[in-house]
Amino acid sequence: MKIPRILASSWNALRREFRRNRPMPGRGIRLYRGAGGCVVTLSPSQLFHHPWEISTAWRPDSTIQPLGGQWTATLRPGFVDGKDVTIDIPIGGQVTGGPVTTVASNLTDETAPALVLSSWRDPIASAGFSDDGRGNLVTLPAAGYPAYFSTIGVQSPDAGSAALAAGVGAPSANQPTRYLLGTDIFLTMPRLASTAQQVTVLDPETDSQSIQIQTVFQPAFVGPLTASGTGSRAWLSATSQWTSPQNPTPEEALLGTAVQPNTDQILIATLWMVSPPNPSQTAAPDASWMAVPQYETWWNLNHAALNIAPAAPPDPITFPYAETLADGVGQNVINSLLSPINDQSQEISAYLNQANFQGLFFSI
Amino acid sequence: MEITHRLWNAARAAVRASRIIEGDGIRIARGANGTTISSSVTSQNWPSPFRCSLNGSTQVSILPGLVNGEMPLLPPSQGGTPTVYLDGTNQDGSTAQGGTPTLNFGAQPDLDPIGRGYLALQFTCDDKWALIPSTLTVVQCAYYDSLDGKTYPDGAGGPATLGGVPGLPGRMVRYPLAMMRKSSTGTISFFQNVTGGLNHRADPRGDDVARHFFWGVGPGASPGPVSTPTTPSTS
């Protein structure tokens, strides 16, 4: 049998060719290397600039251990109703020696304010534990992440013990080793007012009704103050997992327990942090991690609110000619008989006439 | 594993197939240690309707855009009453002298105490709260929601509102196209608010004042170049 001979020169030439073909990022290019290939993309600075565009930076800080710093995000200025949006920043403290106070800094300020990113959600780890109904404790599947991240070597999300028992999602030997954490950046706009329904318990024999549902105005939410001392129109914040303010359900409105939220909010973007392969820890991203924004809002916004003021509760139906019946006892009896009707009237009125200052964001 | 001729040739083919070839907007530079990929695409300065660009240090040019299908007017290059549309035509359809008009805000534009101001659309509504085209202009102001545009709007512009744009007496309204921001070194920057054509509708709150709502209608509202339909040749 003839044994093929590979000359050292051929082998070395192939190695050189292979090395020359290794992609390296130049100006305006980002590379994501994975076991399945190398993704080449334009870096954000080369793409179309839009409001709310996120730039991330690692801010070294030796007082933060064990990470040695923290990630921050600045956003390209965006507007709501033509007013520039703010970010709360602490001033004083170590710099001035005085107490730390918070001011709202405009995104258009010469020194762009930065959001400190300090709370993260883990889309890979199990979402928790539950009972399977047969007394067994099972782990729930993870929240998961956009499919893009699996192409750049992020670990598969935890499938949960039920799926594992069914043979789905079992970890393989070639499991990618990058980790992923996420945080949400959202915009808050205070409502003109918020309201809460209040139930007053009455005596059916004397008042002809057992409940009265009124609407109580609550003070408007006061946002952070700007350097000029005026309240901020709208501001940006970061949280590990944003959820929309919950408006009251129809049942709550009917029962007279509805409480309107005092702000409107909209999700601007989710910022995902991708670790290098085999990260030393996965609780929070350090300087070696990479930021990838996923935008939900691209354009400047306008905001308009409903202006539905609450109506006064209806007067109860009474029967005023029964005072002399049965030495006055008749009045109490008739009031008690009218009470269920008046109570229903109160509930229907509270449902139909509830106050609402909910706002709507729309792009321009 | 034994390396056969077939395996060796497959490896050579795989290395050759992984050569990086430049496409549109991409430059590559091969070196001994790898191939550097660079982009020759510059940042996109998307020419959206109403895009404001500094022209010199005291003038701004504004790309054409429409509000309810109407084109705003600017003063002619020598100043005076606004008579020139943003696309550089006069009201009679002729081309304006001096080409595309610019808005001259002067060396001392109206700015608030922290150096912010606006380029804003300004117009008046008729008795049915419809936009009057001949009043549609672009102005420079420190506050778009105060009557004179120079002083802080007392009683308006608070932190919490019902939204929309507060109207001004006389059925007038301003809507910001872009924010101007003066830096500590005195340079002016623009931050674009409007990036498309606009629609407008008023929500009257009395005889004289309304809440005004504007919403984008996208690039479709851009006037763009007008093409003359051509008749297919029959020869």
HADDOCK unambig.tbl for C-alpha pairs under 7 A between the chains (distance, minus, plus):
assign (segid A and resid 4 and name CA) (segid B and resid 4 and name CA) 6.26 0.50 0.50
assign (segid A and resid 4 and name CA) (segid B and resid 5 and name CA) 6.23 0.50 0.50
assign (segid A and resid 14 and name CA) (segid B and resid 12 and name CA) 6.83 0.50 0.50
assign (segid A and resid 18 and name CA) (segid B and resid 15 and name CA) 5.74 0.50 0.50
assign (segid A and resid 19 and name CA) (segid B and resid 32 and name CA) 6.77 0.50 0.50
assign (segid A and resid 19 and name CA) (segid B and resid 33 and name CA) 5.61 0.50 0.50
assign (segid A and resid 19 and name CA) (segid B and resid 34 and name CA) 5.56 0.50 0.50
assign (segid A and resid 20 and name CA) (segid B and resid 30 and name CA) 6.32 0.50 0.50
assign (segid A and resid 20 and name CA) (segid B and resid 31 and name CA) 5.84 0.50 0.50
assign (segid A and resid 20 and name CA) (segid B and resid 32 and name CA) 5.21 0.50 0.50
assign (segid A and resid 20 and name CA) (segid B and resid 33 and name CA) 5.42 0.50 0.50
assign (segid A and resid 20 and name CA) (segid B and resid 34 and name CA) 4.06 0.50 0.50
assign (segid A and resid 20 and name CA) (segid B and resid 35 and name CA) 5.78 0.50 0.50
assign (segid A and resid 21 and name CA) (segid B and resid 18 and name CA) 6.67 0.50 0.50
assign (segid A and resid 21 and name CA) (segid B and resid 19 and name CA) 5.40 0.50 0.50
assign (segid A and resid 21 and name CA) (segid B and resid 20 and name CA) 6.47 0.50 0.50
assign (segid A and resid 21 and name CA) (segid B and resid 34 and name CA) 5.45 0.50 0.50
assign (segid A and resid 21 and name CA) (segid B and resid 35 and name CA) 5.61 0.50 0.50
assign (segid A and resid 22 and name CA) (segid B and resid 34 and name CA) 4.43 0.50 0.50
assign (segid A and resid 22 and name CA) (segid B and resid 35 and name CA) 5.71 0.50 0.50
assign (segid A and resid 23 and name CA) (segid B and resid 34 and name CA) 5.81 0.50 0.50
assign (segid A and resid 23 and name CA) (segid B and resid 35 and name CA) 4.93 0.50 0.50
assign (segid A and resid 23 and name CA) (segid B and resid 36 and name CA) 5.97 0.50 0.50
assign (segid A and resid 23 and name CA) (segid B and resid 37 and name CA) 6.76 0.50 0.50
assign (segid A and resid 24 and name CA) (segid B and resid 34 and name CA) 6.29 0.50 0.50
assign (segid A and resid 24 and name CA) (segid B and resid 35 and name CA) 5.68 0.50 0.50
assign (segid A and resid 24 and name CA) (segid B and resid 36 and name CA) 4.54 0.50 0.50
assign (segid A and resid 24 and name CA) (segid B and resid 37 and name CA) 6.09 0.50 0.50
assign (segid A and resid 25 and name CA) (segid B and resid 36 and name CA) 5.72 0.50 0.50
assign (segid A and resid 25 and name CA) (segid B and resid 37 and name CA) 5.45 0.50 0.50
assign (segid A and resid 25 and name CA) (segid B and resid 38 and name CA) 6.77 0.50 0.50
assign (segid A and resid 26 and name CA) (segid B and resid 36 and name CA) 5.47 0.50 0.50
assign (segid A and resid 26 and name CA) (segid B and resid 37 and name CA) 4.98 0.50 0.50
assign (segid A and resid 26 and name CA) (segid B and resid 38 and name CA) 4.28 0.50 0.50
assign (segid A and resid 27 and name CA) (segid B and resid 38 and name CA) 4.77 0.50 0.50
assign (segid A and resid 27 and name CA) (segid B and resid 39 and name CA) 5.92 0.50 0.50
assign (segid A and resid 28 and name CA) (segid B and resid 38 and name CA) 6.11 0.50 0.50
assign (segid A and resid 28 and name CA) (segid B and resid 39 and name CA) 5.27 0.50 0.50
assign (segid A and resid 29 and name CA) (segid B and resid 37 and name CA) 6.83 0.50 0.50
assign (segid A and resid 29 and name CA) (segid B and resid 38 and name CA) 5.87 0.50 0.50
assign (segid A and resid 29 and name CA) (segid B and resid 39 and name CA) 6.24 0.50 0.50
assign (segid A and resid 45 and name CA) (segid B and resid 43 and name CA) 6.78 0.50 0.50
assign (segid A and resid 46 and name CA) (segid B and resid 41 and name CA) 6.51 0.50 0.50
assign (segid A and resid 46 and name CA) (segid B and resid 42 and name CA) 5.95 0.50 0.50
assign (segid A and resid 46 and name CA) (segid B and resid 43 and name CA) 4.85 0.50 0.50
assign (segid A and resid 47 and name CA) (segid B and resid 43 and name CA) 5.89 0.50 0.50
assign (segid A and resid 47 and name CA) (segid B and resid 44 and name CA) 6.42 0.50 0.50
assign (segid A and resid 48 and name CA) (segid B and resid 43 and name CA) 6.29 0.50 0.50
assign (segid A and resid 48 and name CA) (segid B and resid 44 and name CA) 4.94 0.50 0.50
assign (segid A and resid 79 and name CA) (segid B and resid 193 and name CA) 6.45 0.50 0.50
assign (segid A and resid 81 and name CA) (segid B and resid 164 and name CA) 6.45 0.50 0.50
assign (segid A and resid 81 and name CA) (segid B and resid 165 and name CA) 6.85 0.50 0.50
assign (segid A and resid 82 and name CA) (segid B and resid 176 and name CA) 5.79 0.50 0.50
assign (segid A and resid 82 and name CA) (segid B and resid 193 and name CA) 6.45 0.50 0.50
assign (segid A and resid 110 and name CA) (segid B and resid 183 and name CA) 6.42 0.50 0.50
assign (segid A and resid 190 and name CA) (segid B and resid 160 and name CA) 5.63 0.50 0.50
assign (segid A and resid 191 and name CA) (segid B and resid 160 and name CA) 5.87 0.50 0.50
assign (segid A and resid 191 and name CA) (segid B and resid 161 and name CA) 6.97 0.50 0.50
assign (segid A and resid 192 and name CA) (segid B and resid 160 and name CA) 4.95 0.50 0.50
assign (segid A and resid 192 and name CA) (segid B and resid 161 and name CA) 5.27 0.50 0.50
assign (segid A and resid 192 and name CA) (segid B and resid 162 and name CA) 6.16 0.50 0.50
assign (segid A and resid 231 and name CA) (segid B and resid 159 and name CA) 5.10 0.50 0.50
assign (segid A and resid 232 and name CA) (segid B and resid 159 and name CA) 5.55 0.50 0.50
assign (segid A and resid 233 and name CA) (segid B and resid 159 and name CA) 4.50 0.50 0.50
assign (segid A and resid 233 and name CA) (segid B and resid 160 and name CA) 6.50 0.50 0.50
assign (segid A and resid 300 and name CA) (segid B and resid 193 and name CA) 6.27 0.50 0.50
assign (segid A and resid 302 and name CA) (segid B and resid 164 and name CA) 6.77 0.50 0.50
assign (segid A and resid 303 and name CA) (segid B and resid 163 and name CA) 4.99 0.50 0.50
assign (segid A and resid 303 and name CA) (segid B and resid 164 and name CA) 6.16 0.50 0.50
assign (segid A and resid 304 and name CA) (segid B and resid 162 and name CA) 5.84 0.50 0.50
assign (segid A and resid 304 and name CA) (segid B and resid 163 and name CA) 4.06 0.50 0.50
assign (segid A and resid 304 and name CA) (segid B and resid 164 and name CA) 5.49 0.50 0.50
assign (segid A and resid 305 and name CA) (segid B and resid 162 and name CA) 4.96 0.50 0.50
assign (segid A and resid 305 and name CA) (segid B and resid 163 and name CA) 5.82 0.50 0.50
assign (segid A and resid 363 and name CA) (segid B and resid 215 and name CA) 6.67 0.50 0.50
assign (segid A and resid 363 and name CA) (segid B and resid 216 and name CA) 6.67 0.50 0.50
assign (segid A and resid 364 and name CA) (segid B and resid 194 and name CA) 6.25 0.50 0.50
assign (segid A and resid 364 and name CA) (segid B and resid 215 and name CA) 4.94 0.50 0.50
assign (segid A and resid 364 and name CA) (segid B and resid 216 and name CA) 4.05 0.50 0.50
